[in-house]
């Protein structure tokens, strides 16, 4: 299954999803496609006009342009998602997308989509970390059982 992870650039969550045989929907793959696309002259600074328009599908024109820009990449990932894992209260170094409003909008859209979601709190201790990994593995195993 295609599993959206949030924060969407968390390599830790992506690795856990991949190890269970699912496809992690992550920001790095989308950015890689953008910076290696021959249509872009000076990656990663340029965007195409259609990228700016894509963001309008998810956020109104009054929303700051940074939110619309991020949503032009994150919105399609949410649309592809068949399940999601959301890490709550994660520190910035864990995988922040840099914009609290974008994060709120993404989480709202994920929940509105109606796919299976696992929400876990960022672990503070070794015991909590083991518990979080176990919860993620159990969630991913159940996805496999439903669709395998």
Residue pairs with C-beta under 8 A, 6 or more apart in sequence:
1 22
1 23
1 82
1 83
1 143
1 144
1 147
2 22
2 23
2 25
2 80
2 81
2 82
2 83
3 17
3 22
3 23
3 24
3 25
3 81
3 82
3 83
3 84
3 85
3 140
3 143
4 25
4 77
4 78
4 80
4 81
4 83
4 84
4 85
4 110
5 13
5 14
5 17
5 24
5 25
5 26
5 84
5 85
5 87
6 84
6 85
6 86
6 87
6 103
6 106
6 107
6 110
7 13
7 87
7 90
7 94
7 95
7 96
7 97
7 103
8 25
8 26
8 27
8 74
8 77
8 95
8 97
8 106
9 26
9 27
9 28
9 95
9 97
10 26
10 87
10 90
10 94
10 95
11 26
11 28
11 95
12 94
12 95
13 24
13 85
13 87
13 95
13 136
14 24
14 26
14 28
16 133
16 136
16 137
16 140
17 23
17 24
17 85
17 140
18 24
20 137
20 140
20 141
20 144
21 144
22 83
22 140
22 143
22 144
25 77
25 80
25 81
26 77
27 73
27 74
27 77
27 97
30 73
30 76
30 77
31 44
31 73
34 40
34 43
34 44
34 47
34 73
35 43
35 44
36 43
37 43
39 48
40 46
40 47
40 48
47 69
47 72
51 69
51 72
52 65
52 68
52 69
52 72
53 72
54 71
54 72
54 75
54 76
55 67
55 68
55 69
55 70
55 71
55 72
55 75
56 68
57 71
57 75
58 68
58 71
58 72
58 74
58 75
58 105
58 109
59 67
59 68
59 71
59 105
63 101
64 101
66 99
66 102
67 99
67 101
67 102
67 105
70 97
70 98
70 99
70 102
71 102
71 105
71 106
74 97
74 102
74 106
75 109
78 106
78 109
78 110
78 113
81 110
81 113
81 115
82 115
82 143
82 147
83 115
83 116
83 117
83 118
83 139
83 143
84 110
84 113
84 115
84 116
84 117
84 118
85 117
85 118
85 120
85 136
85 139
86 107
86 110
86 117
86 118
86 119
86 120
87 94
87 95
87 120
87 121
87 122
88 119
88 120
88 121
88 122
89 121
89 122
90 96
90 122
91 122
94 122
97 103
97 106
110 117
111 117
116 139
116 142
116 143
118 135
118 136
118 139
120 132
120 135
120 136
121 128
121 132
122 132
123 129
123 131
123 132
